[in-house]
Each structure stands twice: as C-alpha cells, then as structure tokens.
Amino acid sequence: MGNRLTLPSSGRPSGSLGPGSWRPVKNGEAQLCNGTPLLASPFLSPLSGNQRGSNFARSPFVNTLDRTTTFEQNIAMQFTDFDPDTVCGAKPYHMTNFVSGEWRRSEKCIDVVDPTNGEAFLKMPNTTMEEADEFITNLNSCPKSGLHNMYKNPEKYNMWGEITSKLAVELDKPEVFRFFARCIQRVAPKDYDQAMKEVMVTRAFIRNFCADQVRFLARSFNVSGDYMGQVSTGTRWPYGPVMVIAPFNFPLEIPVLQIMGALYMGNKVLLKCASMTSLVMQEWIKLMHYCGAPNDAIEMIHCSGRTMGAIVEKAQPRMLQFTGSSGVAEELSRITNGKIKIEDAGFDWKILGPDTDDVEYKAWCADNDAYAFGGQKCSAQSILFMHEAYDKTDFLARFEHYAGTRSFEELSIPPVLSHTSADIKAHQDKLVAMGGKVVFGGKAVDGTAVPAKYGLYQPTLVEVPLEQALKPENFPVVTTEIFGPFCVLIRYKEGEIDKVIEMTERMNAHLTAAVVSNDINFVQYVLGHTVNGTTYAGARARTTGAPQNHWFGPAGDPRGAGIGTVEAIRLVWSCHREIISDFNIPKGWSAPARAVDPAKK
C-alpha cells in the first residue's frame, strides 16, 4: 500500500482539513502541494502486476522498483561492485570490513539470509577479537582533541562541506537514489514508498550540510571580559575517538545522520551496524570515499553483537551513540561508564481527543503510524487511546479498511525481523487473557517462503479495557513493545484523561507521541503533563515521520540522543569547551593590595 498524503490545494487553514479535501495517494502518483508535484520519479514507479517478480520470482521485492537502467550501464555506479538486483543465493556477495584505509574480508564469514525467502545471499565478515585489535588501535590513535577543531586543522570543516556537496549531487542522480532504495529493500524488506522515503530524508539531510554549513555547525560565541584583552569563547569541542552502533530498521538514514554529524564535529568514528542490514552502510562509505572522504576518518566493522560489546569494553571510546533496544543500551551504558547517547525503545502513544472531525485522515494516519514497515519503527504507534466520542464514528472501520489493504506481495506487510509470529501471538494471547479482544488482524500470514526465525503477521489491533491496563500486574504486559504490526487500543471516557496521562507517566520509554485534536485546551493540558521528546500535536498529529527538519529523540533522560538537526549534532557529537583569552598586561603593572576584613581594622 504505502499511501502518501496529498495536501489540499485550496490552502485551507490547518484547523480543519475540510470535507473532501484529503485522500491518500497511491504508489506512483505524484504528491501535490498547492497543485505542485513534490515527487514524480519515473525511475521509482512500482511495476505493474504482470511485471512483478518476472525475473526473480523467489524474492517478491526484487523488482518492486522499476529498473530503468541496468547495473552495467550505470556509469554513476563507479563507487561499488554490488548489484542489489541480481544478488541471490546462487550469486552471493562477499561483504568486507573497512580498516586502515582498506576494504578487507575477515578470516571467517557468516551467511546473511534474504528475509523474504531464506536464501543465503550475503557473506558477512565474522570478525574475531584478534582481528578487532586493529580497529581498536586505530580508533585510539585519535587524540581527545579530535581530528579537527577550531584551532587544529580548521580547513577540514570546509573539506567536509565540500564532500557533503558532492554526496548531495550523487544522491540527486536517479541511479544512485534507486541503488540505495534497492539496497534497503534487499536487507530490510519494506515497500517501495518506505524505502524511497528513507533515501529522501537522507538526501535532504545531506543537502542541509553542504558548503559552509559544516563550519556554521561548529560556531562558537564570545562574551566580553572584565578589561581590555580579556574575552571568553564558548566552543563546541569534539570527543575524539567515538563509536556508532546502529539498528536494522533504518539501515541508511539513522547511521548516515549520526556518522556525518560525528565527522562534521571532528571525531574519528568506528561504525557497527546491525548484522542483517550492515550492507547498506558499507555501500554508503564507498560512496563517501568516491566523493573525497579521507580514509582515516571512519572505519566500519562487521561482527557479532557479543564481539562488539567486547570491543566497546576494551576500546573505551570517549563517546558511544547507540540506537536500539533498551536492554542493550543499559548494558552499554554500564560498560562505557555513562559515556553514551541513547535513542532506544519507543512504546509510543497516540491520544485521540474529544473532537472527531476528519475521521478519514485520522484513520489513514493511524494505519500508517502503526503498520508502515510492519510497525518496525521506534516511532511506531504502539498504543492508541481513543475518546468515547469516536464510538459514534466509523473510525475503527476505516482504520481496519486501510490496514486491510496491506499485503506481503507489496511488502506493506513485510517480514518482522526481531519477532517470530509465535512471539506476537503469545503476546496477543496475554492481552486477551486480561479481558482484551482482537479488533482486527490477529493471525500469522502463511504460504510464503519467509524463514521461520522471522515473523509475518497481519496488522493487528487488540483492545484492552482502561481499568485492566492500569492494574500493576497488567501494566508491564500492556506496555511491552512489540516491534511489529501490533497496536493496543484503549477507550477512555470524558473525564478520564488523567487516567490516560497516568499511563503515559508510568511508561519508561519517552520517544514519540501524538495528541490528535484541534481543541487547544485539551492539547495544552496533555502536553503540559507528558514528556515525550518528539511530540506531534493537532488534527494531523502522528507518531512517525522522523524527517531531517526537526529534532527526533527521547526526552527525560540525560543520555538521550537526538538526530537530524543542528541542535542534535551539537548535543550528541560535541561538548562545551570554554576558552578564556587574557592578554595585554598594562605597562607599569604592580601587584594589587590584598583585601582586609574591615571588622579587623
């Protein structure tokens, strides 16, 4: 499905979408803003039904994007030898580490399987601790003052601005854009719309930091001193040797935004991505080198999570940025003695307020928030609080309608990479046992070649009574994050908003949230009593999105990491250093007399 939003061309105020002014946009249709196409990319149009899977029927997403140019004809592909359209079990691709300025295979490798059919189509290095020592030595060769700062190698700010400009040019090429969308789809199967948007956000971020924007990012400020020759300067200072550990669900967007921010600020980076999707960043680093990035700025390792934990403990980076599960985040926090910035689990809530206008849009948005990419987003709508006023509307019917248009064939129902179908069903049964009921979905999707270690589940909504959810013995189960197409529904009555807020207060994860209402008093009351770091408010509020134009990250935790903006980069990838300049000793200076307590005179 992968519907996108069409904005009304009438320029209606945001207070009301207006009847008939909104409809979902289908794949391949231009998205409009005031009648102007925002996206009309023929090289990204989906294939028609009779074309789909014509060459590689074993893997239904191999031909999801129109292949307008063969790999061999792509002169823009000089940076890589990987072809996402032909790699398969019969023709596997050998991945490599990047260390000491070279792409190298390790002594041993492990198979990475195609999530849609189980074929071992990638050979990933299984780097050992003995091999990892070189990475550790190289990382710790970087001083605490970084590879550059405002006093040392300041020309590198300009260098990274130029490299970023070249990256932006490359991502504007249809072949390169499509290449990364296809790489994403091969390792993290998601529909055309979702893969395309991930590349779009990454490209927009890159555009934001071209040319002088890198040095502007590191700008300092001055405060006048007490006399001539004295001035204090607040600077943003690099940490030096740093690490990034990135998740599987956004294999391009999340690590690119974090490593580029780290590099801009003068750090040396060791990158480890989730094993099943690390191919994507391997290809990105090749593109960086093609655009002039120096070999000593970043290294990339493919290894197991256990090995990476040992590397972190031995290397002791000055800062580690981790995106992933809360359990791993806490263990890494212990290992690094708190030198960590975390963007971890998000059990994200949405509250539908008492006003019930624009039900069609809200139902479409609820489906997109809960089930796009099979709910495998840290910003996915995990729980939906619905005011009783919606009982008089067809909101739930429309929500179910949009969820029902999803399919495995389009990958709008994709493999679930961190849960089996049995895991999801077991959690569902626990909710039903406490008085819940399945509103729609609730079953595994059968008849595919998806490996058993991955899940494939219908978009599912399970309703749990509010009073049951609030019980201490039930609350931890109700608020357990299922990283899949699973959402909890809780109805609340007029006057029960404080009970809803109590639930949000008791939750441990505070990443994204949505307050869906045009009632300003209701919205401000909820905003004033909650904490989530990225909160959307208003009739169009969603939980997902995570573009490059606003902060995305949790709140309420001093270790919280942001992503995408100037403020996020400064917070995560630099620290404050104050430098007080003190010159010009006056001629004829003599030591001042010491003050004397007047009471003792």
C-alpha positions, 0 to 999 in steps of 0.5 A: 500500500504505502499511501502518501498524503496529498495536501489540499490545494485550496490552502485551507487553514490547518484547523480543519482539513475540510470535507473532501479535501484529503485522500491518500495517494497511491504508489506512483502518483505524484504528491501535490502541494498547492497543485505542485508535484513534490515527487514524480520519479519515473525511475521509482514507479512500482511495476505493474502486476504482470511485471512483478517478480518476472525475473526473480520470482523467489524474492517478491521485492526484487523488482518492486522498483522499476529498473530503468537502467541496468547495473552495467550501464550505470556509469554513476555506479563507479563507487561499488561492485554490488548489484542489489538486483541480481544478488541471490543465493546462487550469486552471493556477495562477499561483504568486507570490513573497512580498516586502515584505509582498506576494504578487507574480508575477515578470516571467517564469514557468516551467511546473511539470509534474504528475509523474504525467502531464506536464501543465503545471499550475503557473506558477512565478515565474522570478525574475531577479537584478534582481528578487532585489535586493529580497529581498536588501535586505530580508533585510539590513535585519535587524540581527545582533541579530535581530528579537527577543531577550531584551532587544529586543522580548521580547513577540514570543516570546509573539506567536509562541506565540500564532500557533503556537496558532492554526496548531495549531487550523487544522491540527486542522480536517479541511479544512485537514489534507486541503488540505495532504495534497492539496497534497503529493500534487499536487507530490510524488506519494506515497500517501495514508498518506505524505502524511497522515503528513507533515501529522501530524508537522507538526501535532504539531510545531506543537502542541509550540510553542504558548503559552509554549513559544516563550519556554521555547525561548529560556531562558537560565541564570545562574551566580553571580559572584565578589561581590555584583552580579556574575552571568553569563547564558548566552543563546541569541542569534539570527543575524539575517538567515538563509536556508532552502533546502529539498528536494522530498521533504518539501515541508511538514514539513522547511521548516515545522520549520526556518522556525518554529524560525528565527522562534521564535529571532528571525531574519528568514528568506528561504525557497527551496524546491525548484522542483517542490514550492515550492507547498506552502510558499507555501500554508503562509505564507498560512496563517501570515499568516491566523493573525497572522504579521507580514509582515516576518518571512519572505519566500519566493522562487521561482527557479532553483537557479543564481539562488539560489546567486547570491543566497546569494553576494551576500546573505551571510546570517549563517546558511544551513540547507540540506537536500539533496544533498551536492554542493550543500551543499559548494558552499554551504558554500564560498560562505557561508564555513562559515556553514551547517547541513547535513542532506544525503545519507543512504546509510543502513544497516540491520544485521540481527543474529544473532537472527531472531525476528519475521521478519514485522515485520522484513520489513514494516519493511524494505519500508517503510524502503526503498520508502515514497515510492519510497525518496525519503527521506534516511532511506531504507534504502539498504543492508541487511546481513543475518546468515547466520542469516536464510538459514534464514528466509523473510525475503527472501520476505516482504520481496519479498511486501510490496514486491510489493504496491506499485503506481503506481495507489496511488502506493506506487510513485510517480514518482522525481523526481531519477532517470530509470529509465535512471539506476537501471538503469545503476546496477543494471547496475554492481552486477551487473557486480561479481558482484551479482544482482537479488533482486527488482524490477529493471525500469522500470514502463511504460504510464503517462503519467509524463514521461520526465525522471522515473523509475518503477521497481519496488522493487528489491533487488540483492545484492552479495557482502561481499568485492566491496563492500569492494574500493576500486574497488567501494566508491564504486559500492556506496555511491552513493545512489540516491534511489529504490526501490533497496536493496543487500543484503549477507550477512555471516557470524558473525564478520564484523561488523567487516567490516560496521562497516568499511563503515559507517566508510568511508561519508561520509554519517552520517544514519540507521541501524538495528541490528535485534536484541534481543541487547544485546551485539551492539547495544552493540558496533555502536553503540559503533563507528558514528556515525550521528546518528539511530540506531534500535536493537532488534527494531523498529529502522528507518531512517525515521520522522523524527517531531517527538519526537526529534532527526533529523540527521547526526552527525560533522560540525560543520555538521550540522543537526538538526530537530524538537526543542528541542535542534535549534532551539537548535543550528541557529537560535541561538548562545551569547551570554554576558552578564556583569552587574557592578554595585554598586561598594562605597562607599569603593572604592580601587584594589587593590595590584598583585601582586609576584613574591615571588622579587623581594622 
